[in-house]
């Protein structure tokens, strides 16, 4: 793993920071995204999540998703 990859925030960290920036609890983000609070907690803990879950959370937070080739 490169130094750049080590310093890059994880997906869960990005979601947590975006949620906190809006002043929302995990429960509030769950309500706005149509997901449960435990699901939000798993996402923020960087557990396995589906692309559908990622999409719902990103939409609720007003985030865009970008795919990049690091190769």
Long-range contacts (C-beta under 8 A, 24 or more apart in sequence): 5-70, 10-46, 11-43, 11-46, 11-54, 12-43, 12-44, 12-45, 12-46, 13-44, 14-63, 15-40, 15-43, 15-44, 15-57, 15-61, 16-44, 18-61, 18-63, 19-44, 19-61, 22-61, 29-57, 29-60, 29-61, 32-60, 33-57, 33-59, 33-60
